[in-house]
Amino acid sequence: MGKNHLKRIAMPKTWHLPRKETIFLARPNPGSAILAFSMPLSLVMKELIKCVKTTKEVKSILKTKGVFVDERRRWDDKYNVGLMDTIALPTSNEYYRLLLNTNGKLDIAPISKDEASMKLVKIVGKTILNKDHVQINLSSGRNLIVKIGEKGAGAYNVHDTLMLSLPGQQIKQHLKFEAGCLVYLTGGKHTGKVGKLVGVNNDKTISLETPQGIYKTEKYYAFVIGKEKSVITLPQ
């Protein structure tokens, strides 16, 4: 049986919270994002957005005013808010996206209402279902079924990024993982940094050009966020 709480001292290193204030924290309910890349909605509202101070206030807002994650209203204060998810507080006209900052901590970036209606997802796998269809596996836990012979089956590759509309999940833009693209790092000692892809060294490592110099990092950490400029707002 899973636990519904988490000791503060054992929380993920990506959570930017003091470790010695209280003993326990809320644990996010199971969702598409792993624990290190997610936070319960109550903590996002209390510790990142700072629009409330207590869980009781969070529950009251969820019931009366409404909070939307990825353009769907959420009622659960422990809802799993993951990396790249959008959070909307329509009554106060506030919109945010959950990202990793350059310190490797989960943080929010204020965004516009229009940007809150789209989400970036990384292609992490492709599976042949039968002779006619291919399943594209996405970083958000979603899957797309593409008919072989259509554009998606051949054009969409692992490590590419798709821009999906919310909440309908329609493909709005395809960002290819190729030389010159803009990459956001989700792991390693350069987490949160953005650079231009200048080379794929081998199956596991890539080289990125940034204002601070050229870095080598694991290919697995690369998340394409644009061609020449980012299509999403990043944390300051």
JONOR-V137445 format. One line per field, one symbol per residue. phi: phi as a letter, one per 30 degrees, with the letter a starting at -180 (. if undefined). A space follows every 10 residues. Layout:
# JONOR-V137445
phi: ???
This chain:
# JONOR-V137445
phi: .ddcbbdedc deddddbdcb dbdcbdcdde adcdedcbbd eddeddccdi cbcbdddedd dddccjbcch ibdcccdced cceidcbbcd dchcbbbdbc ddcicdbccd bdddddcbbc bcdcabbdda dcbbccccdd jdbccbddjd eddcddceid bcccdbcdid dcaccddaej dcccccaidc eidbacdcac dadcbbcbcb edkcccadde ddbdblccbd dbdcdd
